[in-house]
Amino acid sequence: MGYKIITDSTIDMDHKMIEELGLTVVPLRFTIDGKTYKDKADLSDMPTETFYAKLREGKMSTTSQINADEFTRVFEPVLQGGEDVLYIAFSSGLSGTCQSAFIARDELKEKYPERKIYVFDSLCASLGEGLLVYHAAMLKRAGTDIDSLYKWLGEAEARGSEREGARGLGCLEPPERRPLVHGGRPQPLKARRPRFCHSSARRHFARRKTRFACG
């Protein structure tokens, strides 16, 4: 049987590419100016320009992780349809989202013991995570089975930590992105909707909790 690659909105990938790669993206939420919005790739809840205009006005943004119930609602229909699940998560060093996915996985494995449910902690954020998801989707398209792909992700993570400080998955924060510090974790990383890039890593987060973020 087949499987579905699922990830979260911190991959900073545009809506068209998400559709082309056949990904399911679970949105985190952010709250600004007293209202809560979903961090959707198509920006239908709040355009990026509006978000940064509010930051310039002095509004503060906070974010909330995806909870286990939300993951269950996303994972279960895939399992009911006879497919397996591979979820590539936002770094556990920045959010409890990954742990929520593990909770949902453990509950669903009891209900669907014949199905495979893999949760992979990318230890990445933004385009670092997005690039990993992109390569995973391309490998899936080439016929890689879920077990082999999960193994590849682990090997890619190990190679990434070996290369830290050298040419990595991406870069962070030119001066105009300084509003990053004003907002919550995932949404500010969307400054100007960065594209995939190949450049030397400028920032390595301590203790490998999060290695790469691109901008």
C-alpha positions in Angstrom: 0.0 0.0 0.0 1.0 3.7 -0.4 1.8 6.3 2.2 1.4 10.0 2.7 4.0 12.6 3.6 2.7 15.0 6.1 4.4 18.1 7.5 3.6 21.4 9.1 3.4 25.0 8.0 6.9 26.0 9.2 8.4 24.5 6.0 7.8 28.0 4.3 6.9 26.4 1.0 4.5 28.1 -1.3 1.0 26.7 -2.0 1.7 25.7 -5.6 4.8 23.6 -4.7 2.9 21.9 -1.8 0.2 20.8 -4.3 2.8 19.7 -6.9 4.6 17.5 -4.3 1.4 16.0 -3.0 2.0 17.1 0.6 -0.4 17.4 3.4 0.5 20.5 5.5 -0.9 21.0 9.0 -0.9 24.7 10.0 0.3 26.0 13.2 -1.6 29.0 14.7 -0.5 32.5 15.5 -2.2 35.2 17.5 -1.8 38.9 16.8 -3.9 41.9 17.7 -6.2 39.8 19.8 -7.1 37.4 17.0 -5.9 33.9 16.2 -5.1 32.8 12.6 -4.0 29.6 10.9 -0.5 29.8 9.3 -1.7 28.7 5.9 0.6 28.4 2.9 -1.9 30.2 0.6 -2.0 33.1 3.1 -5.8 33.0 3.1 -6.0 33.8 6.8 -3.6 36.7 6.7 -1.3 38.0 3.9 2.4 38.3 4.9 2.2 42.1 4.1 -0.6 42.5 6.7 1.3 40.5 9.3 4.5 42.6 9.0 2.5 45.9 8.9 1.0 44.9 12.3 4.5 44.2 13.6 5.6 47.6 12.5 2.7 49.1 14.3 4.1 47.5 17.5 1.7 44.5 17.7 3.1 41.4 19.2 2.6 37.9 17.8 2.5 34.6 19.7 2.3 31.1 18.3 0.7 27.9 19.4 1.8 24.4 18.6 -0.3 21.7 16.9 -1.9 19.5 19.5 -2.4 15.7 19.5 -6.1 15.9 18.6 -5.3 17.9 15.5 -2.8 15.4 14.4 -5.2 12.6 15.0 -7.8 14.3 12.8 -5.2 14.5 10.0 -3.5 11.1 10.4 -6.6 9.0 10.9 -8.3 9.5 7.5 -5.1 8.4 5.8 -4.9 5.3 7.9 -8.6 4.5 7.3 -7.9 4.8 3.6 -5.3 2.0 3.9 -2.2 4.2 3.6 0.7 4.7 6.0 1.9 8.0 7.5 5.2 9.8 7.5 5.2 13.0 9.4 8.3 15.3 9.1 8.2 17.7 12.0 9.2 21.2 13.0 12.2 21.0 15.3 11.4 19.8 18.8 13.9 22.4 20.1 11.5 25.2 19.1 8.0 23.7 19.6 6.1 20.9 21.3 4.5 20.2 18.0 6.7 17.1 17.4 5.8 15.7 20.8 2.1 16.1 20.0 2.6 14.1 16.9 4.2 11.3 18.9 1.3 11.2 21.3 -1.2 11.0 18.3 1.0 8.3 16.8 1.0 6.1 19.9 -2.8 6.4 20.3 -3.4 5.6 16.6 -1.0 2.6 16.5 -3.2 0.9 19.1 -6.2 1.4 16.8 -4.5 0.6 13.5 -1.8 -1.9 14.4 -1.4 -3.0 10.8 -0.4 0.5 9.6 2.9 2.3 9.8 3.1 5.7 11.4 6.5 7.4 11.4 7.2 10.7 13.1 10.6 12.3 12.2 12.0 15.2 14.1 13.7 17.3 11.5 15.6 19.4 14.0 15.1 22.2 11.4 13.0 25.2 10.8 11.8 27.2 7.9 13.5 26.4 4.6 15.9 24.0 6.3 12.9 21.8 7.1 11.3 22.6 3.7 14.3 21.4 1.8 14.3 18.2 3.7 10.6 17.7 3.0 11.2 18.5 -0.7 13.9 15.9 -1.1 11.7 13.4 0.8 8.8 14.1 -1.6 11.0 13.6 -4.6 12.3 10.3 -3.3 8.8 9.2 -2.7 7.9 10.2 -6.3 10.9 8.1 -7.5 9.4 5.0 -5.8 11.2 5.0 -2.4 9.1 3.0 0.1 8.3 4.5 3.5 10.8 2.4 5.5 13.7 3.4 3.2 12.6 7.0 3.2 12.4 7.1 7.0 15.9 5.6 7.1 17.2 8.2 4.6 15.8 11.0 6.7 17.8 9.8 9.7 20.9 9.5 7.6 20.4 13.0 6.2 20.0 14.4 9.7 23.3 12.7 10.7 25.1 14.1 7.7 23.7 17.6 8.4 25.1 17.6 11.9 28.5 16.5 10.6 28.5 19.4 8.2 27.5 22.0 10.7 29.2 25.3 10.0 30.1 24.3 6.5 27.8 24.5 3.4 24.4 23.6 4.9 20.7 23.8 4.1 20.4 27.5 4.4 20.9 30.9 5.9 19.2 33.2 8.3 18.4 36.8 8.9 19.7 39.6 6.7 19.1 42.9 8.6 15.6 43.5 7.1 14.4 40.3 8.8 15.1 41.6 12.3 11.3 41.6 13.0 11.9 37.9 13.6 12.5 38.7 17.2 9.2 40.5 17.5 7.0 37.6 16.5 6.2 34.0 17.4 8.3 31.1 16.3 7.0 30.0 12.9 5.3 33.0 11.4 8.2 35.5 11.5 10.4 33.1 9.6 8.1 33.8 6.6 9.6 37.2 6.0 9.3 37.9 2.3 8.5 34.2 1.6 12.0 33.0 1.1 12.8 30.6 -1.8 15.1 27.6 -1.6 18.7 28.6 -1.4 22.2 27.1 -1.3 24.5 29.1 0.9 26.8 28.7 3.9 25.0 28.3 7.2 25.3 31.5 9.2 23.8 30.3 12.4 24.0 27.0 14.3 21.6 26.7 17.2 23.1 25.3 20.3 23.1 21.6 21.1 21.7 20.7 17.7 18.1 21.4 18.9 17.7 23.3 15.6 20.4 23.3 13.0 19.2 25.2 10.0 16.7 27.9 9.1 16.7 29.5 5.7 15.6 32.9 4.7 
